[in-house]
Structures are given as C-alpha cells and as structure tokens.
Amino acid sequence: MTGEVIGDGFIARYVRQHLPLNRPVTVLAAGVSRTSETAPEPFAREAALVTETARRCREQRRLMVFLSTAAGGLYGRQGEGREDARIAPVTPYGRHKLAMERIVSDSGAPWLTLRLSHLVGPGQNPAQLIPALVRQVRSGTVVIHHGARRDLLDVRHFRTVLDRLLTLGVHGRVVNVAAGVSFAAEEIVTAVEAALGQRAHRIPREVPPESLRISNHRMRVHVPESEHFGFGPAYLDRLITRYVRTEAAERAVT
C-alpha cells in the first residue's frame, strides 16, 4: 500500500513531487489556508474532508498526517507556542484548525499532526506572504504591517522533517514545524529588497503587535538534522535569496 497526498496547493504539490511515500500514509494538505477566513462554508467543507479522510485511514490502518497551523491565530500573538500547552485560539481560523486536530486525534486512526509555520518555496500562491512582497517591491511600493512578525521556514526543510518523522514512525503526536525565530515585517521587506537589488517606497500600516515565538524543541528532538538547517538571524536572508533566484529562473523559463 503506497502513500497519498490529498490537495492541490503549494505544499501538496511539493510533497507529491519531492517526497516519495512508499508506506501506508495519507498526507492531508488541503482545506482552509487563508488565516483571515471567517466564512462558515470553507470551514464546513474542510471538516467534512477531515472526517471522511480520518474514517478511511482508520479502516485501512493508514497513518493520517494532518497539516495544521502554528500561526498566531492558534497560539496567540505573544509568548511561546508549545505543543503541550493549553491554548486559546484568537481567530476563527485558529479555532477551526484546533477543532480539526481534535477530529483527527479522536478518530481512532493512527495520526500525526504537524503545526506549520509560514513555508516558503517555489510555486507558492501569489497571495501568500513572500510572493506578495516580492511583487510589491518590484512594483516600487510595498505595504508593511508594522508590528507583525513571521516565522518563515524553507519548504525543503519541511520536507526533510516530514520524511524523518515518517521514517521514525512517529505518531500520536503534535509537532511544530518551524524555524523557532520570528522576523519583523520590516526585516522581511529589507531581505526581499536586498535579494531583488532594488528599494521600494514603504507604506506603513499598524497591526496589533506580535511577539510569538514558536517552539521547535520537539521537532529538533525527533529530527536532529534540523540543527544544521541554519536557523538564526542569517536564515532569513538565505531563504529569501534562494526563493527570489528560483522564482527568477522560473520566470525566465516561462
């Protein structure tokens, strides 16, 4: 019995292309992705999909890997986001994702929930953070959400973590997959400008201040290779430069 990936978005396509699943596992990489979503219909569709996928995994004894979120909507805007802490989501999106995690863990199927930070890589939706900032800087004007911070993770490192967890047979656990360091919106824009070699006029917009740090301790225990991912202050510049170069190469081919 081989593995499967459900979904057609950025993460689903990347896993399907770069991580052969030669084991009975179902990676659910579909559902609500907009953190600002509030409409009940998308939430209901994802709940139906999660419930049906969990039922099938239970009957077929397949490991269900549910891709959740480590965003501030789930953990809150301040403090440390840890898997073993009691959390009180602050947005409809965060409350919904926590409810989906509980459907999975209560389903009777073997499961693994990964709470993802903001993944960055080729083929992203143009509306996602880094593609949107790249497009704005190229246009000459960029909107900066002053007070916002983001934990950014190379999609290649997510792939390594997922592969390692599956190889080890980790299940029945929630694991944050994150760099463990967040960068201010201004820092991210500066990195994009440096990678593109151009400056943009900045339009500031005030948002509620954030200081959340996503703990990646559990991830590092399970995946010691992550110690060599280069997390830290220089991680941002390397990540953005790699993304911009890959995106430029793809634009040239197109």
MOKAFEN-V437197 format. One record per backbone hydrogen bond with DSSP energy under -1.0 kcal/mol. CO is the residue of the C=O (numbers start at 1). NH is the residue of the N-H. E is the energy in kcal/mol with one decimal. If there is no record, write none. Layout:
# MOKAFEN-V437197
CO;NH;E, CO;NH;E
This chain:
# MOKAFEN-V437197
4;27;-2.7, 6;29;-2.4, 9;13;-2.7, 10;14;-2.0, 11;15;-2.7, 12;16;-2.4, 13;17;-1.9, 14;18;-2.6, 15;19;-2.1, 21;3;-3.0, 23;25;-1.9, 24;63;-2.3, 25;4;-2.2, 26;65;-3.1, 27;6;-2.9, 27;29;-1.0, 28;67;-1.6, 34;37;-1.8, 40;44;-2.4, 41;45;-2.3, 42;46;-2.1, 43;47;-2.3, 44;48;-2.2, 45;49;-2.1, 46;50;-3.0, 47;51;-2.4, 48;52;-2.3, 49;53;-2.6, 50;54;-2.5, 51;55;-2.1, 52;56;-2.3, 53;57;-2.4, 54;58;-2.4, 55;59;-2.2, 56;60;-2.2, 57;62;-2.1, 63;26;-3.1, 64;112;-2.3, 65;28;-3.0, 66;114;-2.6, 68;116;-1.3, 71;74;-1.7, 71;75;-2.0, 72;76;-2.7, 73;90;-1.7, 73;91;-1.2, 77;211;-3.5, 77;212;-1.4, 79;213;-2.4, 81;215;-2.3, 82;85;-1.1, 91;95;-2.5, 92;96;-2.4, 93;97;-2.4, 94;98;-2.0, 95;99;-1.9, 96;100;-2.2, 97;101;-2.2, 98;102;-1.7, 99;103;-1.8, 100;104;-2.1, 101;105;-2.6, 102;106;-1.9, 104;107;-1.2, 110;64;-2.9, 111;172;-4.1, 112;66;-2.3, 113;175;-2.6, 114;68;-2.9, 115;177;-3.0, 116;70;-2.5, 118;153;-2.5, 120;155;-2.6, 125;128;-2.2, 128;132;-2.6, 129;133;-2.4, 130;134;-2.7, 131;135;-2.3, 132;136;-2.3, 133;137;-2.8, 134;138;-2.2, 135;139;-1.5, 136;141;-1.3, 140;201;-3.1, 142;203;-2.9, 144;146;-1.4, 144;205;-2.9, 145;148;-2.1, 146;207;-2.1, 147;210;-2.4, 148;185;-2.1, 150;183;-2.6, 151;118;-2.2, 153;120;-2.4, 154;158;-1.6, 155;159;-2.1, 156;160;-1.9, 157;161;-2.3, 158;162;-2.8, 159;163;-2.6, 160;164;-2.3, 161;165;-2.6, 162;166;-2.3, 163;167;-2.3, 164;168;-2.3, 165;170;-2.2, 173;113;-2.3, 175;115;-2.1, 177;117;-1.9, 183;150;-2.3, 184;188;-2.1, 185;189;-2.4, 186;190;-2.2, 187;191;-2.1, 188;192;-2.2, 189;193;-2.8, 190;194;-2.3, 191;195;-2.2, 192;196;-2.2, 193;197;-1.7, 193;198;-1.7, 201;142;-2.9, 203;144;-2.5, 205;146;-1.8, 213;81;-2.7, 216;220;-2.4, 217;221;-2.0, 218;222;-2.0, 219;223;-2.8, 223;226;-2.2, 224;227;-1.9, 225;228;-2.1, 226;229;-1.7, 232;235;-1.4, 234;238;-1.8, 235;239;-2.5, 236;240;-2.7, 237;241;-2.5, 238;242;-2.3, 239;243;-2.2, 240;244;-2.9, 241;245;-2.4, 242;246;-2.3, 243;247;-2.8, 244;248;-2.5, 245;249;-2.2, 246;250;-2.2, 247;251;-2.3, 248;252;-2.2, 249;253;-2.0, 250;254;-2.4
